[in-house]
Amino acid sequence: MENTSKSTDRQPAVAGKFYPANPDKLQQELTSLFAAAIPKQCNQVRAIISPHAGYIYSGGVAASAFNQIDAEINYKRVFLIGSSHCISFDKAAVYCDGDFVMPYGKEKVDTAFGKMLVERFPDIFTANPAAHQEEHSLEVQLPFLHFTLKTGYSIVPIVIGTSNPEVCRRIASVLKPYLDPENLFIISTDFSHYPEYSDARKVDDATKEAILANDPNVLLTTLSVNEKKHIPHLVTSLCGWTSVLTLLYMTLHNESMNYRAIEYCNSGDTKYYGDHDRVVGYWSIALSEKQTAKVDFELTEKEKETLLDIARNTLEEHCLHKKYTLDVDNLSSTLKTKCGAFVTLHKNGKLRGCIGRLIGNLPLYKMVQEMTVSAASHDSRFLPVRQEELTEIDIEISVLSPMKKIDDMEEIELGKHGIFIEDGYHSGVFLPQVATETGWSKEEFLGHCARDKAGLDWDGWETANLYIFTAIVFS
């Protein structure tokens, strides 16, 4: 009997063109490429940038990128992100209709996760399978991924169709919570297209340095400068620039992440096939989490007093418009350490303002100064603090530890842990002392944060990303 059911699996588009269609020959080629590739140089890799040309041209550079992956980790998901070569549309297309068929078998797609993205963020993501049908940028990464990780993972294939940086920023805001040890991101892009050999090396080096700067604006500026140079035959400096830009928006201001260039070549370096007149450039780059010393952050009583003095003097300077000079040279190294912090103001025992930052991108003393001014002037729940209130204001400072992502609410210890809930555009935070001051249960602590802070439903924390942190609190 004829099978009339129609498969929704995505069929290979470039097998036999970009890479061997025969599984045995593909395995042989991958074995050869990895044997000659740059060995592992990075630990705790969160993402790689890898080229997507024919393996004869860029396969060695791609293998060097995949060599940086922590192969022993059982990743929950592998996000594959590439920029569309075939059609243009103002969103990102997530394939969630089936699996990816490859010469060696099927790559399992996390279709449930993809459908969740499309349903919850329809202004950013679409389920348009046409964007994937002929697209090669994701497909060519899969044999390298399979060779490295073997089994046990599922993929989330995303093709970006927009050329609008703001849409890339919004895509990044949704995907950013998943840039963690449980997941891996593969960003697919080639570099310069069709300049002559020496021009390609110069352009590709400039573009690479822009990526290493970890700043989306630096990349956009560099691409613009490259274009304005009118280099002969240069069509683009980075064909997957929207995909790389999305990753940079995900890592912007995150000083715990580090980009590292691994290997470069262009098509002119290819033996027997290298034409130096018109070439395409390829870089492999790894994004990894910086190694940090595992020590508890502590403050002496003297340092706490100094921070409270800084906050008090800053508050008075702000309200009285007087000049306050801080002798930074005499501050301890601890007070110059970058830390997240909150400053809370109370008036006669009642909350008068509270603002802070979870991520420490400023020295602690400077963070306390800025959060003091913000708590006094920019807490939308209150009018700005007035001069005549100063004698009634008490100051409380909370210095925060790094955040830890959790999957089980049972890890929360009321009174010890603060919580941060993040779900796409929505986020909310409660400091550890909130649970103590209110007497809430763990469910109430989470529910109030989800509803009152993050703007979600009461039980929205159950499907959101949940983080905990500790705080040194003093007043």
For each residue, the residues with C-beta under 8 A, 3 or more apart:
1:
2:
3:
4:
5:
6:
7: 98
8: 97 98 129
9: 97 98 99 100 101 106
10: 95 97 98 99 100 101 109 129 132 133 157
11: 101
12: 15 21 100 101 102 103 139
13: 133 134 135 136 139
14: 17 18 19 136 139 140
15: 12 18 19 20 21 102 103 139
16: 19 20 21
17: 14 54
18: 14 15 52 53 54 55 136 139 140
19: 14 15 16 26 29 54 55 59 140 143
20: 15 16 25 26 29 103
21: 12 15 16 25 26 103
22: 25 26 103
23: 26 27 103 104
24: 27 28
25: 20 21 22 28 29
26: 19 20 21 22 23 29 30 103 104 143
27: 23 24 30 31 104 147
28: 24 25 31 32
29: 19 20 25 26 32 33 55 59
30: 26 27 33 34 63 143 144 147
31: 27 28 34 35 147
32: 28 29 35 36
33: 29 30 36 37 55 59 60 62 63
34: 30 31 37 63 66 67 147
35: 31 32
36: 32 33 60 63
37: 33 34 60 63 64 66 67 263
38: 41 64 67 262 263 284
39: 67
40: 67 68
41: 38 68 260 262 286
42: 45 68 260 286 288
43: 70 288 291
44: 70 181 288 289 291
45: 42 48 68 69 70 184 286 287 288
46: 179 180 181 183 184 185 257 287 288 289
47: 179 184 185 186 187 247 286 287
48: 45 65 66 68 69 185 186 187 284 285 286 287
49: 65 187 189 211 244 247 283 284 285 286 287
50: 61 62 65 66 141 144 186 187 188 189 284
51: 58 61 62 65 188 189 190 191 282 283 284
52: 18 58 62 82 136 137 138 140 141 188 189 190 240
53: 18 57 58 140 190 267 280 282
54: 17 18 19 57 58 59
55: 18 19 29 33 58 59 62 140
56: 59 270 273
57: 53 54 267 270 273 280 282
58: 51 52 53 54 55 61 62 190 265 267 280 282
59: 19 29 33 54 55 56 62 63
60: 33 36 37 63 64 263 265
61: 50 51 58 64 65 262 263 264 265 282 283 284
62: 33 50 51 52 55 58 59 65 66 140 141 144 282 284
63: 30 33 34 36 37 59 60 66 67 144
64: 37 38 60 61 67 68 262 263 284
65: 48 49 50 51 61 62 68 144 262 263 284 285 286
66: 34 37 48 50 62 63 69 144 145 147 148
67: 34 37 38 39 40 63 64 148 262
68: 40 41 42 45 48 64 65 262 284 286 288
69: 45 48 66 148 149 184
70: 43 44 45 73
71: 148 149
72:
73: 70 181 184
74: 152 153
75: 78 149 152 153 182 183 184
76: 153 154 182 183
77: 110 113 153 154 155 156 178 182 183 184
78: 75 145 149 153 154 155 156 183 184 185 186
79: 155 156 158 175 178 183 184 185 186
80: 138 141 142 145 155 156 157 158 186 188
81: 138 158 159 160 185 186 187 188 243 246 247
82: 52 135 137 138 158 159 160 187 188 189 240 243
83: 137 159 160 161 188 189 239 240 241 242 243
84: 87 88 89 93 131 135 159 160 161
85: 135 136 137 239
86: 131 133 134 135
87: 84 130 131 161
88: 84 161 162 163
89: 84 93 126 128 131 161 162
90: 161 162 164 167
91: 123 124 125 126 128 161 162 167
92: 124 125 126 158 159 160 161 162 167 171
93: 84 89 125 126 127 128 129 130 131 132 158 159 160 161
94: 114 117 118 125 126 127 156 157 158
95: 10 98 100 109 114 127 129 132 157 158 159
96: 109 111 112 113 114 115 118 127
97: 8 9 10 111 127 129
98: 7 8 9 10 95 109 111
99: 9 10 106 107 108 109
100: 9 10 12 95 106 107 109 139 142 155 157
101: 9 10 11 12 106
102: 12 15 105 106 107 139 142 143 146
103: 12 15 20 21 22 23 26 143
104: 23 26 27 143 146
105: 102
106: 9 99 100 101 102
107: 99 100 102 142 145 146 155
108: 99 153 154 155
109: 10 95 96 98 99 100 114 154 155 156 157
110: 77 113 114 154 155 156
111: 96 97 98 114 115
112: 96 115 116
113: 77 96 110 116 117 154 156
114: 94 95 96 109 110 111 117 118 127 156 157
115: 96 111 112 118 119 127
116: 112 113 119 120
117: 94 113 114 120 121 124 125 174
118: 94 96 114 115 121 122 125 126 127
119: 115 116 122
120: 116 117 424
121: 117 118 124 125 174 424
122: 118 119 125 126
123: 91 170
124: 91 92 117 121 167 170 171 174
125: 91 92 93 94 117 118 121 122 158 171 174
126: 89 91 92 93 94 118 122 131
127: 93 94 95 96 97 114 115 118
128: 89 91 93 131
129: 8 10 93 95 97 132 133
130: 87 93 133
131: 84 86 87 89 93 126 128 135 159 161
132: 10 93 95 129 135 138 157 159
133: 10 13 86 129 130
134: 13 86
135: 13 82 84 85 86 131 132 138 139 159
136: 13 14 18 52 85 139 140
137: 52 82 83 85 140 141 159 188 189 240
138: 52 80 81 82 132 135 141 142 157 159 188
139: 12 13 14 15 18 100 102 135 136 142
140: 14 18 19 52 53 55 62 136 137 143 188
141: 50 52 62 80 137 138 144 145 186 188
142: 80 100 102 107 138 139 145 146 155
143: 19 26 30 102 103 104 140 146 147
144: 30 50 62 63 65 66 141 147 148
145: 66 78 80 107 141 142 148 149 153 155 186
146: 102 104 107 142 143 149 150
147: 27 30 31 34 66 143 144 150
148: 66 67 69 71 144 145
149: 69 71 75 78 145 146 152 153
150: 146 147
151:
152: 74 75 149
153: 74 75 76 77 78 108 145 149 184
154: 76 77 78 108 109 110 113
155: 77 78 79 80 100 107 108 109 110 142 145
156: 77 78 79 80 94 109 110 113 114
157: 10 80 94 95 100 109 114 132 138
158: 79 80 81 82 92 93 94 95 125
159: 81 82 83 84 92 93 95 131 132 135 137 138
160: 81 82 83 84 92 93 168 171 242 243 246
161: 83 84 87 88 89 90 91 92 93 131
162: 88 89 90 91 92 167 168 242
163: 88 242
164: 90 167 168
165: 168 169 216 220 242 245
166: 169 170
167: 90 91 92 124 162 164 170 171
168: 160 162 164 165 171 172 216 242 245 246 249
169: 165 166 172 173 216 246 249
170: 123 124 166 167 173 174
171: 92 124 125 160 167 168 174 175 246 249
172: 168 169 175 176 246 247 249 250
173: 169 170 176 249 424 425
174: 117 121 124 125 170 171 424 425
175: 79 171 172 178 179 185 246 250
176: 172 173 179 249 250
177: 180 422 423 465
178: 77 79 175 182 183 465
179: 46 47 175 176 183 185 250 251
180: 46 177 183 405
181: 44 46 73 289
182: 75 76 77 178 405
183: 46 75 76 77 78 79 178 179 180
184: 45 46 47 69 73 75 77 78 79 153
185: 46 47 48 78 79 81 175 179 247 287
186: 47 48 50 78 79 80 81 141 145
187: 47 48 49 50 81 82 240 243 244 246 247
188: 50 51 52 80 81 82 83 137 138 140 141 240 243
189: 49 50 51 52 82 83 137 238 239 240 241 243 244
190: 51 52 53 58 193 238 239 240 280 281 282
191: 51 200 203 204 207 208 237 238 239 266 280 281 282 283
192: 195 199 200 203 204 207 234 236 237 238 266 279 280 281
193: 190 234 235 236 239 280 281
194: 233 234 235 278 279 280
195: 192 199 200 203 231 232 233 234 278 279
196: 199 200 232 233 276 277 278 279
197: 200 201 266 268 276 277 279
198: 201 202
199: 192 195 196 202 203 231 232 234
200: 191 192 195 196 197 203 204 266 268 279 280 281
201: 197 198 204 205 264 266 281
202: 198 199 205 206
203: 191 192 195 199 200 206 207 226 231 234 237 281
204: 191 192 200 201 207 208 237 264 266 281 283
205: 201 202 208 209 264
206: 202 203 209 210 222 225 226 237
207: 191 192 203 204 210 211 219 222 223 226 237 238 283
208: 191 204 205 211 212 261 264 283 285
209: 205 206 212 213 222
210: 206 207 213 215 218 219 221 222 223
211: 49 207 208 214 219 244 248 259 285
212: 208 209 259 260 261 285
213: 209 210 218 219
214: 211 248 251 252 254 257 259
215: 210 218 219 248 252
216: 165 168 169 219 220 245 248 249 252
217: 220 221
218: 210 213 215 221 222
219: 207 210 211 213 215 216 222 223 238 241 244 245 248
220: 165 216 217 223 224 245
221: 210 217 218 224 225
222: 206 207 209 210 218 219 225 226 237
223: 207 210 219 220 226 227 237 238 241
224: 220 221 227 228
225: 206 221 222 228 229
226: 203 206 207 222 223 229 231 234 237
227: 223 224 230 234 237
228: 224 225
229: 225 226 234
230: 227
231: 195 199 203 226 234
232: 195 196 199
233: 194 195 196 278
234: 192 193 194 195 199 203 226 227 229 231 237
235: 193 194
236: 192 193 239 241
237: 191 192 203 204 206 207 222 223 226 227 234 241
238: 189 190 191 192 207 219 223 241 244
239: 83 85 189 190 191 193 236
240: 52 82 83 137 187 188 189 190 243 244
241: 83 189 219 223 236 237 238 244 245
242: 83 160 162 163 165 168 245 246
243: 81 82 83 160 187 188 189 240 246 247
244: 49 187 189 211 219 238 240 241 247 248
245: 165 168 216 219 220 241 242 248 249
246: 81 160 168 169 171 172 175 187 242 243 249 250
247: 47 49 81 172 185 187 243 244 250 251 287
248: 211 214 215 216 219 244 245 251 252
249: 168 169 171 172 173 176 216 245 246 252
250: 172 175 176 179 246 247
251: 179 214 247 248 254 257 259 287
252: 214 215 216 248 249
253: 359 361
254: 214 251 257 359
255: 290 338 361
256: 289 290 292 402
257: 46 214 251 254 287 288 289 290
258: 287 288 289 290
259: 211 212 214 251 285 286 287
260: 41 42 212 285 286 287 288
261: 208 212 264 283 284 285
262: 38 41 61 64 65 67 68 283 284 285 286
263: 37 38 60 61 64 65 283 284
264: 61 201 204 205 208 261 281 282 283 284
265: 58 60 61 269 270 281 282
266: 191 192 197 200 201 204 269 279 280 281 282
267: 53 57 58 270 273 274 275 279 280 281 282
268: 197 200 274 275 276 279
269: 265 266 274
270: 56 57 265 267 273 274
271: 274
272:
273: 56 57 267 270
274: 267 268 269 270 271 279
275: 267 268 278 279
276: 196 197 268 279
277: 196 197
278: 194 195 196 233 275
279: 192 194 195 196 197 200 266 267 268 274 275 276
280: 53 57 58 190 191 192 193 194 200 266 267
281: 190 191 192 193 200 201 203 204 264 265 266 267
282: 51 53 57 58 61 62 190 191 264 265 266 267
283: 49 51 61 191 204 207 208 261 262 263 264
284: 38 48 49 50 51 61 62 64 65 68 261 262 263 264
285: 48 49 65 208 211 212 259 260 261 262
286: 41 42 45 47 48 49 65 68 259 260 262
287: 45 46 47 48 49 185 247 251 257 258 259 260
288: 42 43 44 45 46 68 257 258 260
289: 44 46 181 256 257 258
290: 255 256 257 258
291: 43 44
292: 256
293:
294:
295:
296:
297: 334 337 339 399 401 472
298: 334 472
299: 303 304 307 334 399 472 474
300: 303 304 334
301: 304 305
302: 305 306
303: 299 300 306 307 332 334 335
304: 299 300 301 307 308 397 472 474
305: 301 302 308 309
306: 302 303 309 310 331 332 335 365
307: 299 303 304 310 311 335 364 365 368 397 399 474
308: 304 305 311 312 395 397 474 475
309: 305 306 312 313
310: 306 307 313 314 326 365 368 369 372
311: 307 308 314 315 343 368 369 372 395 397
312: 308 309 315 316 395
313: 309 310 316 317 324 326
314: 310 311 317 318 324 368 369 372 373
315: 311 312 318 319 345 372 373 376 385 390 393 395
316: 312 313 319 320 322 324 390
317: 313 314 320 321 322 323 324
318: 314 315 321 372 373 376 377
319: 315 316 376 385 386 387 390
320: 316 317 387 390
321: 317 318
322: 316 317
323: 317
324: 313 314 316 317
325:
326: 310 313 365 369
327: 330 331
328: 331 336 365
329:
330: 327
331: 306 327 328 335 336 365
332: 303 306 335 336
333: 336 337
334: 297 298 299 300 303 337 364
335: 303 306 307 331 332 363 364 365
336: 328 331 332 333 363 364 365
337: 297 333 334 360 363 364
338: 255 360 361 362 363 364 367
339: 297 360 364 367 399 400
340: 356 357 358 359 360 367 399 400 469
341: 356 357 360 364 367 368 371 397 398 399 400
342: 354 355 356 357 371 397 398 400 431 471
343: 311 354 355 356 368 371 372 374 375 395 396 397 398
344: 351 353 354 375 395 396 397 398 431 475
345: 315 351 352 353 354 375 376 385 393 394 395 396
346: 349 350 351 352 393 394 395 396
347: 350 352 389 392 393 394
348: 392
349: 346 394
350: 346 347
351: 344 345 346 354
352: 345 346 347 382 385 389 393
353: 344 345 375 376 379 381 382 385
354: 342 343 344 345 351 375 379
355: 342 343 371 374 375 378 379
356: 340 341 342 343 371 398 400 431
357: 340 341 342 360 361 362 367 371
358: 340 400 403 420 429 469
359: 253 254 340
360: 337 338 339 340 341 357 364 367 400
361: 253 255 338 357
362: 338 357 366 367 370
363: 335 336 337 338 366 367
364: 307 334 335 336 337 338 339 341 360 367 368 399
365: 306 307 310 326 328 331 335 336 368 369
366: 362 363 369 370
367: 338 339 340 341 357 360 362 363 364 370 371
368: 307 310 311 314 341 343 364 365 371 372 397
369: 310 311 314 326 365 366 372 373
370: 362 366 367 373 374
371: 341 342 343 355 356 357 367 368 374 375
372: 310 311 314 315 318 343 368 369 375 376 395
373: 314 315 318 369 370 376 377 378
374: 343 355 370 371 377 378 379
375: 343 344 345 353 354 355 371 372 378 379
376: 315 318 319 345 353 372 373 384 385
377: 318 373 374 384 385
378: 355 373 374 375
379: 353 354 355 374 375 382
380:
381: 353
382: 352 353 379 385
383: 386
384: 376 377
385: 315 319 345 352 353 376 377 382 389 390 393
386: 319 383 389
387: 319 320 390
388:
389: 347 352 385 386 392 393
390: 315 316 319 320 385 387 393
391:
392: 347 348 389
393: 315 345 346 347 352 385 389 390
394: 345 346 347 349 475
395: 308 311 312 315 343 344 345 346 372 475
396: 343 344 345 346 473 474 475
397: 304 307 308 311 341 342 343 344 368 473 474 475
398: 341 342 343 344 356 418 431 432 433 471 472 473
399: 297 299 307 339 340 341 364 471 472
400: 339 340 341 342 356 358 360 403 418 469 470 471
401: 297 469 470 471
402: 256 469
403: 358 400 420 467 468 469
404: 467 468 469
405: 180 182 465 466 467
406: 409 411 412 466 467 468
407: 466
408: 411
409: 406 412 442 446 461 466
410:
411: 406 408 417 468
412: 406 409 417 419 442 445 446 468
413: 416 417
414: 417 435 436 440 441 442 445
415: 432 433 435 436
416: 413 432 470
417: 411 412 413 414 432 468 469 470
418: 398 400 429 430 431 432 434 468 469 470 471
419: 412 429 430 445 446 449 466 467 468
420: 358 403 427 428 429 466 467 468 469
421: 426 427 428 429 446 449 450 453 454 456 460 461 464 465 466 467
422: 177 426 427 454 464 465 467
423: 177 426 427 454 456 460 463 464 465
424: 120 121 173 174
425: 173 174
426: 421 422 423 454 455 456 460 464
427: 420 421 422 423 453 454
428: 420 421 449 450 452 453 454 455 456
429: 358 418 419 420 421 449 453
430: 418 419 434 435 445 448 449 453
431: 342 344 356 398 418 434 471 473
432: 398 415 416 417 418 435 436 470 471 473
433: 398 415 436 437 471 473
434: 418 430 431 437 438 440 445
435: 414 415 430 432 438 439 440 445
436: 414 415 432 433 439
437: 433 434
438: 434 435 444 445 448
439: 435 436
440: 414 434 435 444 445 448
441: 414 444 445
442: 409 412 414 445 446
443: 446 447
444: 438 440 441 447 448
445: 412 414 419 430 434 435 438 440 441 442 448 449
446: 409 412 419 421 442 443 449 450 461 466
447: 443 444 450 451 458 459 461
448: 430 438 440 444 445 451 452 453
449: 419 421 428 429 430 445 446 452 453 454 461
450: 421 428 446 447 453 454 456 457 458 459 460 461 464
451: 447 448 454 455 456 457 458 460
452: 428 448 449
453: 421 427 428 429 430 448 449 450
454: 421 422 423 426 427 428 449 450 451 460 461 464
455: 426 428 451
456: 421 423 426 428 450 451 460 461 464
457: 450 451 460
458: 447 450 451
459: 447 450 462
460: 421 423 426 450 451 454 456 457 463 464
461: 409 421 446 447 449 450 454 456 464 466
462: 459
463: 423 460
464: 421 422 423 426 450 454 456 460 461
465: 177 178 405 421 422 423
466: 405 406 407 409 419 420 421 446 461
467: 403 404 405 406 419 420 421 422
468: 403 404 406 411 412 417 418 419 420
469: 340 358 400 401 402 403 404 417 418 420
470: 400 401 416 417 418 432
471: 342 398 399 400 401 418 431 432 433
472: 297 298 299 304 398 399
473: 396 397 398 431 432 433
474: 299 304 307 308 396 397
475: 308 344 394 395 396 397
